[in-house]
Amino acid sequence: MMSKIFIFVICLSVIFANEAEKVSQCRTFRGLELKVGESKPVPGTCNIATCRDNGSITMKTCALFQVLPPCKIVDGDKTKLYPECCPKSWCPGDN
């Protein structure tokens, strides 16, 4: 009987521990308040931040790449948000 009660208490502890880990919002990051699943551009950068269900924040940023001549890497529009602010490749004949 005691072992059944012990197992029951352990199961309840695990259930409530998992509930305690669930978050509805990530910590404030560079002035951003993010809810779980929400993504927002990070001010002053060409990044977008996403709040994960465990309270962590993931970031997307521009890819790094190289091009072969005669192609060039052209700066993105820094007045726009990710991904429009990212550099792009340009080759002769591209419009």
PDB file as gemmi writes it, atoms N, CA and C in Angstrom:
CRYST1    1.000    1.000    1.000  90.00  90.00  90.00 P 1                      
ATOM      1  N   MET A   1       0.822  -1.190   0.000  1.00  0.00           N  
ATOM      2  CA  MET A   1       0.000   0.000   0.000  1.00  0.00           C  
ATOM      3  C   MET A   1       0.870   1.259   0.000  1.00  0.00           C  
ATOM      4  N   MET A   2       1.916   1.278   0.818  1.00  0.00           N  
ATOM      5  CA  MET A   2       2.803   2.434   0.885  1.00  0.00           C  
ATOM      6  C   MET A   2       3.500   2.668  -0.458  1.00  0.00           C  
ATOM      7  N   SER A   3       3.856   1.572  -1.138  1.00  0.00           N  
ATOM      8  CA  SER A   3       4.538   1.729  -2.424  1.00  0.00           C  
ATOM      9  C   SER A   3       3.598   2.346  -3.461  1.00  0.00           C  
ATOM     10  N   LYS A   4       2.306   2.002  -3.411  1.00  0.00           N  
ATOM     11  CA  LYS A   4       1.333   2.586  -4.342  1.00  0.00           C  
ATOM     12  C   LYS A   4       1.166   4.080  -4.065  1.00  0.00           C  
ATOM     13  N   ILE A   5       1.126   4.456  -2.806  1.00  0.00           N  
ATOM     14  CA  ILE A   5       1.006   5.876  -2.444  1.00  0.00           C  
ATOM     15  C   ILE A   5       2.259   6.622  -2.897  1.00  0.00           C  
ATOM     16  N   PHE A   6       3.412   6.013  -2.691  1.00  0.00           N  
ATOM     17  CA  PHE A   6       4.674   6.628  -3.100  1.00  0.00           C  
ATOM     18  C   PHE A   6       4.693   6.863  -4.611  1.00  0.00           C  
ATOM     19  N   ILE A   7       4.299   5.857  -5.378  1.00  0.00           N  
ATOM     20  CA  ILE A   7       4.262   5.975  -6.840  1.00  0.00           C  
ATOM     21  C   ILE A   7       3.267   7.058  -7.252  1.00  0.00           C  
ATOM     22  N   PHE A   8       2.117   7.119  -6.597  1.00  0.00           N  
ATOM     23  CA  PHE A   8       1.107   8.132  -6.888  1.00  0.00           C  
ATOM     24  C   PHE A   8       1.664   9.540  -6.649  1.00  0.00           C  
ATOM     25  N   VAL A   9       2.348   9.717  -5.544  1.00  0.00           N  
ATOM     26  CA  VAL A   9       2.931  11.024  -5.214  1.00  0.00           C  
ATOM     27  C   VAL A   9       3.999  11.404  -6.242  1.00  0.00           C  
ATOM     28  N   ILE A  10       4.817  10.451  -6.650  1.00  0.00           N  
ATOM     29  CA  ILE A  10       5.844  10.710  -7.662  1.00  0.00           C  
ATOM     30  C   ILE A  10       5.191  11.119  -8.979  1.00  0.00           C  
ATOM     31  N   CYS A  11       4.135  10.416  -9.383  1.00  0.00           N  
ATOM     32  CA  CYS A  11       3.428  10.752 -10.629  1.00  0.00           C  
ATOM     33  C   CYS A  11       2.867  12.169 -10.572  1.00  0.00           C  
ATOM     34  N   LEU A  12       2.264  12.531  -9.451  1.00  0.00           N  
ATOM     35  CA  LEU A  12       1.729  13.883  -9.298  1.00  0.00           C  
ATOM     36  C   LEU A  12       2.841  14.922  -9.375  1.00  0.00           C  
ATOM     37  N   SER A  13       3.971  14.620  -8.776  1.00  0.00           N  
ATOM     38  CA  SER A  13       5.103  15.548  -8.811  1.00  0.00           C  
ATOM     39  C   SER A  13       5.565  15.795 -10.239  1.00  0.00           C  
ATOM     40  N   VAL A  14       5.640  14.736 -11.030  1.00  0.00           N  
ATOM     41  CA  VAL A  14       6.064  14.863 -12.424  1.00  0.00           C  
ATOM     42  C   VAL A  14       5.049  15.679 -13.214  1.00  0.00           C  
ATOM     43  N   ILE A  15       3.765  15.415 -13.012  1.00  0.00           N  
ATOM     44  CA  ILE A  15       2.714  16.154 -13.719  1.00  0.00           C  
ATOM     45  C   ILE A  15       2.795  17.637 -13.391  1.00  0.00           C  
ATOM     46  N   PHE A  16       2.884  17.978 -12.109  1.00  0.00           N  
ATOM     47  CA  PHE A  16       2.925  19.380 -11.718  1.00  0.00           C  
ATOM     48  C   PHE A  16       4.245  20.041 -12.108  1.00  0.00           C  
ATOM     49  N   ALA A  17       5.313  19.296 -12.138  1.00  0.00           N  
ATOM     50  CA  ALA A  17       6.597  19.855 -12.572  1.00  0.00           C  
ATOM     51  C   ALA A  17       6.518  20.247 -14.041  1.00  0.00           C  
ATOM     52  N   ASN A  18       5.891  19.410 -14.872  1.00  0.00           N  
ATOM     53  CA  ASN A  18       5.727  19.730 -16.288  1.00  0.00           C  
ATOM     54  C   ASN A  18       4.837  20.950 -16.474  1.00  0.00           C  
ATOM     55  N   GLU A  19       3.796  21.073 -15.668  1.00  0.00           N  
ATOM     56  CA  GLU A  19       2.924  22.237 -15.747  1.00  0.00           C  
ATOM     57  C   GLU A  19       3.676  23.504 -15.364  1.00  0.00           C  
ATOM     58  N   ALA A  20       4.544  23.410 -14.381  1.00  0.00           N  
ATOM     59  CA  ALA A  20       5.294  24.578 -13.920  1.00  0.00           C  
ATOM     60  C   ALA A  20       6.265  25.070 -14.989  1.00  0.00           C  
ATOM     61  N   GLU A  21       6.749  24.163 -15.861  1.00  0.00           N  
ATOM     62  CA  GLU A  21       7.702  24.543 -16.892  1.00  0.00           C  
ATOM     63  C   GLU A  21       7.051  25.267 -18.059  1.00  0.00           C  
ATOM     64  N   LYS A  22       5.746  25.130 -18.239  1.00  0.00           N  
ATOM     65  CA  LYS A  22       5.073  25.791 -19.348  1.00  0.00           C  
ATOM     66  C   LYS A  22       5.070  27.294 -19.106  1.00  0.00           C  
ATOM     67  N   VAL A  23       5.382  28.025 -20.153  1.00  0.00           N  
ATOM     68  CA  VAL A  23       5.409  29.476 -20.048  1.00  0.00           C  
ATOM     69  C   VAL A  23       4.469  30.071 -21.087  1.00  0.00           C  
ATOM     70  N   SER A  24       4.006  31.270 -20.829  1.00  0.00           N  
ATOM     71  CA  SER A  24       3.143  31.941 -21.794  1.00  0.00           C  
ATOM     72  C   SER A  24       3.873  33.080 -22.491  1.00  0.00           C  
ATOM     73  N   GLN A  25       5.049  33.425 -21.955  1.00  0.00           N  
ATOM     74  CA  GLN A  25       5.787  34.557 -22.495  1.00  0.00           C  
ATOM     75  C   GLN A  25       7.280  34.348 -22.268  1.00  0.00           C  
ATOM     76  N   CYS A  26       8.089  34.827 -23.210  1.00  0.00           N  
ATOM     77  CA  CYS A  26       9.541  34.784 -23.046  1.00  0.00           C  
ATOM     78  C   CYS A  26       9.997  36.039 -22.318  1.00  0.00           C  
ATOM     79  N   ARG A  27      11.206  35.981 -21.807  1.00  0.00           N  
ATOM     80  CA  ARG A  27      11.753  37.162 -21.147  1.00  0.00           C  
ATOM     81  C   ARG A  27      11.863  38.296 -22.163  1.00  0.00           C  
ATOM     82  N   THR A  28      11.911  39.500 -21.677  1.00  0.00           N  
ATOM     83  CA  THR A  28      12.050  40.655 -22.562  1.00  0.00           C  
ATOM     84  C   THR A  28      13.423  40.610 -23.217  1.00  0.00           C  
ATOM     85  N   PHE A  29      13.468  40.818 -24.517  1.00  0.00           N  
ATOM     86  CA  PHE A  29      14.709  40.730 -25.281  1.00  0.00           C  
ATOM     87  C   PHE A  29      14.844  41.981 -26.138  1.00  0.00           C  
ATOM     88  N   ARG A  30      15.835  42.815 -25.839  1.00  0.00           N  
ATOM     89  CA  ARG A  30      16.081  44.054 -26.586  1.00  0.00           C  
ATOM     90  C   ARG A  30      14.810  44.887 -26.746  1.00  0.00           C  
ATOM     91  N   GLY A  31      14.052  44.968 -25.672  1.00  0.00           N  
ATOM     92  CA  GLY A  31      12.834  45.770 -25.685  1.00  0.00           C  
ATOM     93  C   GLY A  31      11.615  45.052 -26.235  1.00  0.00           C  
ATOM     94  N   LEU A  32      11.790  43.814 -26.699  1.00  0.00           N  
ATOM     95  CA  LEU A  32      10.658  43.054 -27.239  1.00  0.00           C  
ATOM     96  C   LEU A  32      10.011  42.228 -26.147  1.00  0.00           C  
ATOM     97  N   GLU A  33       8.699  42.228 -26.112  1.00  0.00           N  
ATOM     98  CA  GLU A  33       7.964  41.297 -25.264  1.00  0.00           C  
ATOM     99  C   GLU A  33       7.293  40.310 -26.201  1.00  0.00           C  
ATOM    100  N   LEU A  34       7.677  39.045 -26.076  1.00  0.00           N  
ATOM    101  CA  LEU A  34       7.183  38.013 -26.984  1.00  0.00           C  
ATOM    102  C   LEU A  34       6.348  36.991 -26.239  1.00  0.00           C  
ATOM    103  N   LYS A  35       5.195  36.646 -26.810  1.00  0.00           N  
ATOM    104  CA  LYS A  35       4.381  35.551 -26.294  1.00  0.00           C  
ATOM    105  C   LYS A  35       4.838  34.269 -26.981  1.00  0.00           C  
ATOM    106  N   VAL A  36       4.547  33.127 -26.373  1.00  0.00           N  
ATOM    107  CA  VAL A  36       4.932  31.838 -26.952  1.00  0.00           C  
ATOM    108  C   VAL A  36       4.376  31.729 -28.371  1.00  0.00           C  
ATOM    109  N   GLY A  37       5.252  31.369 -29.299  1.00  0.00           N  
ATOM    110  CA  GLY A  37       4.868  31.208 -30.696  1.00  0.00           C  
ATOM    111  C   GLY A  37       4.915  32.496 -31.504  1.00  0.00           C  
ATOM    112  N   GLU A  38       5.140  33.616 -30.851  1.00  0.00           N  
ATOM    113  CA  GLU A  38       5.148  34.910 -31.530  1.00  0.00           C  
ATOM    114  C   GLU A  38       6.545  35.235 -32.061  1.00  0.00           C  
ATOM    115  N   SER A  39       6.587  35.859 -33.232  1.00  0.00           N  
ATOM    116  CA  SER A  39       7.838  36.313 -33.840  1.00  0.00           C  
ATOM    117  C   SER A  39       7.747  37.806 -34.100  1.00  0.00           C  
ATOM    118  N   LYS A  40       8.861  38.507 -33.852  1.00  0.00           N  
ATOM    119  CA  LYS A  40       8.919  39.950 -34.107  1.00  0.00           C  
ATOM    120  C   LYS A  40      10.319  40.318 -34.583  1.00  0.00           C  
ATOM    121  N   PRO A  41      10.406  41.351 -35.439  1.00  0.00           N  
ATOM    122  CA  PRO A  41      11.717  41.863 -35.831  1.00  0.00           C  
ATOM    123  C   PRO A  41      12.434  42.463 -34.623  1.00  0.00           C  
ATOM    124  N   VAL A  42      13.751  42.305 -34.577  1.00  0.00           N  
ATOM    125  CA  VAL A  42      14.556  42.870 -33.493  1.00  0.00           C  
ATOM    126  C   VAL A  42      15.007  44.266 -33.924  1.00  0.00           C  
ATOM    127  N   PRO A  43      14.622  45.305 -33.177  1.00  0.00           N  
ATOM    128  CA  PRO A  43      14.969  46.676 -33.562  1.00  0.00           C  
ATOM    129  C   PRO A  43      16.479  46.871 -33.738  1.00  0.00           C  
ATOM    130  N   GLY A  44      16.851  47.596 -34.793  1.00  0.00           N  
ATOM    131  CA  GLY A  44      18.252  47.913 -35.037  1.00  0.00           C  
ATOM    132  C   GLY A  44      19.063  46.787 -35.643  1.00  0.00           C  
ATOM    133  N   THR A  45      18.412  45.680 -36.004  1.00  0.00           N  
ATOM    134  CA  THR A  45      19.114  44.539 -36.599  1.00  0.00           C  
ATOM    135  C   THR A  45      18.337  44.038 -37.807  1.00  0.00           C  
ATOM    136  N   CYS A  46      18.913  43.099 -38.506  1.00  0.00           N  
ATOM    137  CA  CYS A  46      18.209  42.412 -39.589  1.00  0.00           C  
ATOM    138  C   CYS A  46      17.935  40.983 -39.122  1.00  0.00           C  
ATOM    139  N   ASN A  47      17.258  40.872 -37.983  1.00  0.00           N  
ATOM    140  CA  ASN A  47      16.940  39.588 -37.355  1.00  0.00           C  
ATOM    141  C   ASN A  47      15.462  39.543 -37.010  1.00  0.00           C  
ATOM    142  N   ILE A  48      14.974  38.333 -36.792  1.00  0.00           N  
ATOM    143  CA  ILE A  48      13.624  38.155 -36.267  1.00  0.00           C  
ATOM    144  C   ILE A  48      13.725  37.174 -35.097  1.00  0.00           C  
ATOM    145  N   ALA A  49      13.082  37.512 -33.991  1.00  0.00           N  
ATOM    146  CA  ALA A  49      13.121  36.687 -32.779  1.00  0.00           C  
ATOM    147  C   ALA A  49      11.800  35.943 -32.642  1.00  0.00           C  
ATOM    148  N   THR A  50      11.876  34.685 -32.198  1.00  0.00           N  
ATOM    149  CA  THR A  50      10.684  33.863 -31.970  1.00  0.00           C  
ATOM    150  C   THR A  50      10.738  33.298 -30.565  1.00  0.00           C  
ATOM    151  N   CYS A  51       9.627  33.404 -29.849  1.00  0.00           N  
ATOM    152  CA  CYS A  51       9.513  32.868 -28.489  1.00  0.00           C  
ATOM    153  C   CYS A  51       9.101  31.404 -28.568  1.00  0.00           C  
ATOM    154  N   ARG A  52       9.908  30.521 -27.982  1.00  0.00           N  
ATOM    155  CA  ARG A  52       9.631  29.081 -27.976  1.00  0.00           C  
ATOM    156  C   ARG A  52       8.785  28.713 -26.764  1.00  0.00           C  
ATOM    157  N   ASP A  53       8.160  27.553 -26.794  1.00  0.00           N  
ATOM    158  CA  ASP A  53       7.262  27.147 -25.701  1.00  0.00           C  
ATOM    159  C   ASP A  53       7.990  26.823 -24.403  1.00  0.00           C  
ATOM    160  N   ASN A  54       9.319  26.733 -24.442  1.00  0.00           N  
ATOM    161  CA  ASN A  54      10.071  26.502 -23.202  1.00  0.00           C  
ATOM    162  C   ASN A  54      10.635  27.804 -22.628  1.00  0.00           C  
ATOM    163  N   GLY A  55      10.265  28.944 -23.230  1.00  0.00           N  
ATOM    164  CA  GLY A  55      10.709  30.239 -22.736  1.00  0.00           C  
ATOM    165  C   GLY A  55      11.981  30.759 -23.384  1.00  0.00           C  
ATOM    166  N   SER A  56      12.589  29.961 -24.259  1.00  0.00           N  
ATOM    167  CA  SER A  56      13.805  30.421 -24.932  1.00  0.00           C  
ATOM    168  C   SER A  56      13.439  31.228 -26.181  1.00  0.00           C  
ATOM    169  N   ILE A  57      14.411  31.957 -26.689  1.00  0.00           N  
ATOM    170  CA  ILE A  57      14.205  32.762 -27.887  1.00  0.00           C  
ATOM    171  C   ILE A  57      15.157  32.272 -28.969  1.00  0.00           C  
ATOM    172  N   THR A  58      14.619  32.037 -30.171  1.00  0.00           N  
ATOM    173  CA  THR A  58      15.461  31.690 -31.314  1.00  0.00           C  
ATOM    174  C   THR A  58      15.504  32.890 -32.248  1.00  0.00           C  
ATOM    175  N   MET A  59      16.600  33.000 -32.976  1.00  0.00           N  
ATOM    176  CA  MET A  59      16.790  34.130 -33.883  1.00  0.00           C  
ATOM    177  C   MET A  59      17.017  33.632 -35.302  1.00  0.00           C  
ATOM    178  N   LYS A  60      16.410  34.320 -36.261  1.00  0.00           N  
ATOM    179  CA  LYS A  60      16.721  34.110 -37.670  1.00  0.00           C  
ATOM    180  C   LYS A  60      17.468  35.346 -38.129  1.00  0.00           C  
ATOM    181  N   THR A  61      18.505  35.120 -38.913  1.00  0.00           N  
ATOM    182  CA  THR A  61      19.288  36.228 -39.441  1.00  0.00           C  
ATOM    183  C   THR A  61      19.638  35.928 -40.893  1.00  0.00           C  
ATOM    184  N   CYS A  62      20.280  36.856 -41.541  1.00  0.00           N  
ATOM    185  CA  CYS A  62      20.620  36.698 -42.953  1.00  0.00           C  
ATOM    186  C   CYS A  62      21.647  35.586 -43.151  1.00  0.00           C  
ATOM    187  N   ALA A  63      21.520  34.905 -44.274  1.00  0.00           N  
ATOM    188  CA  ALA A  63      22.461  33.837 -44.618  1.00  0.00           C  
ATOM    189  C   ALA A  63      23.794  34.434 -45.068  1.00  0.00           C  
ATOM    190  N   LEU A  64      24.849  33.694 -44.845  1.00  0.00           N  
ATOM    191  CA  LEU A  64      26.167  34.050 -45.371  1.00  0.00           C  
ATOM    192  C   LEU A  64      26.365  33.267 -46.663  1.00  0.00           C  
ATOM    193  N   PHE A  65      26.837  33.947 -47.696  1.00  0.00           N  
ATOM    194  CA  PHE A  65      27.043  33.253 -48.961  1.00  0.00           C  
ATOM    195  C   PHE A  65      28.110  33.967 -49.772  1.00  0.00           C  
ATOM    196  N   GLN A  66      28.597  33.270 -50.783  1.00  0.00           N  
ATOM    197  CA  GLN A  66      29.565  33.835 -51.720  1.00  0.00           C  
ATOM    198  C   GLN A  66      29.011  33.672 -53.119  1.00  0.00           C  
ATOM    199  N   VAL A  67      29.457  34.528 -54.019  1.00  0.00           N  
ATOM    200  CA  VAL A  67      29.069  34.410 -55.424  1.00  0.00           C  
ATOM    201  C   VAL A  67      30.332  34.460 -56.279  1.00  0.00           C  
ATOM    202  N   LEU A  68      30.252  33.877 -57.436  1.00  0.00           N  
ATOM    203  CA  LEU A  68      31.380  33.895 -58.371  1.00  0.00           C  
ATOM    204  C   LEU A  68      31.194  35.029 -59.370  1.00  0.00           C  
ATOM    205  N   PRO A  69      32.308  35.658 -59.805  1.00  0.00           N  
ATOM    206  CA  PRO A  69      32.203  36.705 -60.818  1.00  0.00           C  
ATOM    207  C   PRO A  69      31.543  36.135 -62.073  1.00  0.00           C  
ATOM    208  N   PRO A  70      30.801  36.908 -62.747  1.00  0.00           N  
ATOM    209  CA  PRO A  70      30.613  38.349 -62.649  1.00  0.00           C  
ATOM    210  C   PRO A  70      29.501  38.749 -61.670  1.00  0.00           C  
ATOM    211  N   CYS A  71      29.002  37.824 -60.908  1.00  0.00           N  
ATOM    212  CA  CYS A  71      27.925  38.147 -59.960  1.00  0.00           C  
ATOM    213  C   CYS A  71      28.480  38.954 -58.789  1.00  0.00           C  
ATOM    214  N   LYS A  72      27.589  39.637 -58.084  1.00  0.00           N  
ATOM    215  CA  LYS A  72      27.973  40.467 -56.938  1.00  0.00           C  
ATOM    216  C   LYS A  72      26.996  40.241 -55.794  1.00  0.00           C  
ATOM    217  N   ILE A  73      27.459  40.571 -54.591  1.00  0.00           N  
ATOM    218  CA  ILE A  73      26.566  40.604 -53.430  1.00  0.00           C  
ATOM    219  C   ILE A  73      26.132  42.054 -53.257  1.00  0.00           C  
ATOM    220  N   VAL A  74      24.818  42.261 -53.231  1.00  0.00           N  
ATOM    221  CA  VAL A  74      24.239  43.598 -53.118  1.00  0.00           C  
ATOM    222  C   VAL A  74      23.632  43.742 -51.729  1.00  0.00           C  
ATOM    223  N   ASP A  75      23.920  44.869 -51.078  1.00  0.00           N  
ATOM    224  CA  ASP A  75      23.349  45.121 -49.748  1.00  0.00           C  
ATOM    225  C   ASP A  75      21.830  45.097 -49.805  1.00  0.00           C  
ATOM    226  N   GLY A  76      21.233  44.607 -48.721  1.00  0.00           N  
ATOM    227  CA  GLY A  76      19.787  44.649 -48.594  1.00  0.00           C  
ATOM    228  C   GLY A  76      19.335  46.050 -48.212  1.00  0.00           C  
ATOM    229  N   ASP A  77      18.054  46.270 -48.218  1.00  0.00           N  
ATOM    230  CA  ASP A  77      17.478  47.566 -47.862  1.00  0.00           C  
ATOM    231  C   ASP A  77      17.374  47.652 -46.342  1.00  0.00           C  
ATOM    232  N   LYS A  78      18.290  48.397 -45.726  1.00  0.00           N  
ATOM    233  CA  LYS A  78      18.360  48.482 -44.257  1.00  0.00           C  
ATOM    234  C   LYS A  78      17.163  49.202 -43.643  1.00  0.00           C  
ATOM    235  N   THR A  79      16.320  49.810 -44.472  1.00  0.00           N  
ATOM    236  CA  THR A  79      15.111  50.458 -43.939  1.00  0.00           C  
ATOM    237  C   THR A  79      13.970  49.461 -43.800  1.00  0.00           C  
ATOM    238  N   LYS A  80      14.172  48.243 -44.311  1.00  0.00           N  
ATOM    239  CA  LYS A  80      13.127  47.215 -44.262  1.00  0.00           C  
ATOM    240  C   LYS A  80      13.447  46.173 -43.202  1.00  0.00           C  
ATOM    241  N   LEU A  81      12.467  45.321 -42.930  1.00  0.00           N  
ATOM    242  CA  LEU A  81      12.596  44.270 -41.922  1.00  0.00           C  
ATOM    243  C   LEU A  81      13.070  42.971 -42.560  1.00  0.00           C  
ATOM    244  N   TYR A  82      13.519  42.046 -41.698  1.00  0.00           N  
ATOM    245  CA  TYR A  82      13.950  40.720 -42.141  1.00  0.00           C  
ATOM    246  C   TYR A  82      12.805  40.069 -42.915  1.00  0.00           C  
ATOM    247  N   PRO A  83      13.040  39.456 -44.038  1.00  0.00           N  
ATOM    248  CA  PRO A  83      14.305  39.181 -44.726  1.00  0.00           C  
ATOM    249  C   PRO A  83      14.658  40.201 -45.819  1.00  0.00           C  
ATOM    250  N   GLU A  84      13.807  41.216 -46.036  1.00  0.00           N  
ATOM    251  CA  GLU A  84      14.082  42.196 -47.092  1.00  0.00           C  
ATOM    252  C   GLU A  84      15.359  42.997 -46.848  1.00  0.00           C  
ATOM    253  N   CYS A  85      15.815  43.070 -45.603  1.00  0.00           N  
ATOM    254  CA  CYS A  85      17.036  43.822 -45.273  1.00  0.00           C  
ATOM    255  C   CYS A  85      18.306  43.014 -45.545  1.00  0.00           C  
ATOM    256  N   CYS A  86      18.168  41.743 -45.878  1.00  0.00           N  
ATOM    257  CA  CYS A  86      19.338  40.874 -46.091  1.00  0.00           C  
ATOM    258  C   CYS A  86      20.011  41.146 -47.439  1.00  0.00           C  
ATOM    259  N   PRO A  87      21.343  40.942 -47.502  1.00  0.00           N  
ATOM    260  CA  PRO A  87      22.045  41.059 -48.785  1.00  0.00           C  
ATOM    261  C   PRO A  87      21.518  40.012 -49.770  1.00  0.00           C  
ATOM    262  N   LYS A  88      21.658  40.340 -51.042  1.00  0.00           N  
ATOM    263  CA  LYS A  88      21.180  39.439 -52.097  1.00  0.00           C  
ATOM    264  C   LYS A  88      22.273  39.292 -53.158  1.00  0.00           C  
ATOM    265  N   SER A  89      22.174  38.240 -53.923  1.00  0.00           N  
ATOM    266  CA  SER A  89      23.111  38.088 -55.041  1.00  0.00           C  
ATOM    267  C   SER A  89      22.514  38.760 -56.277  1.00  0.00           C  
ATOM    268  N   TRP A  90      23.387  39.336 -57.083  1.00  0.00           N  
ATOM    269  CA  TRP A  90      22.974  39.951 -58.344  1.00  0.00           C  
ATOM    270  C   TRP A  90      23.945  39.502 -59.417  1.00  0.00           C  
ATOM    271  N   CYS A  91      23.389  39.071 -60.526  1.00  0.00           N  
ATOM    272  CA  CYS A  91      24.207  38.661 -61.663  1.00  0.00           C  
ATOM    273  C   CYS A  91      23.758  39.437 -62.897  1.00  0.00           C  
ATOM    274  N   PRO A  92      24.673  39.724 -63.831  1.00  0.00           N  
ATOM    275  CA  PRO A  92      24.264  40.402 -65.061  1.00  0.00           C  
ATOM    276  C   PRO A  92      23.120  39.633 -65.719  1.00  0.00           C  
ATOM    277  N   GLY A  93      22.119  40.367 -66.134  1.00  0.00           N  
ATOM    278  CA  GLY A  93      20.945  39.736 -66.732  1.00  0.00           C  
ATOM    279  C   GLY A  93      19.805  39.579 -65.750  1.00  0.00           C  
ATOM    280  N   ASP A  94      20.089  39.707 -64.427  1.00  0.00           N  
ATOM    281  CA  ASP A  94      19.012  39.691 -63.422  1.00  0.00           C  
ATOM    282  C   ASP A  94      18.279  41.023 -63.482  1.00  0.00           C  
ATOM    283  N   ASN A  95      17.014  40.993 -63.212  1.00  0.00           N  
ATOM    284  CA  ASN A  95      16.245  42.253 -63.171  1.00  0.00           C  
ATOM    285  C   ASN A  95      16.008  42.683 -61.770  1.00  0.00           C  
TER     286      ASN A  95                                                      
END                                                                             
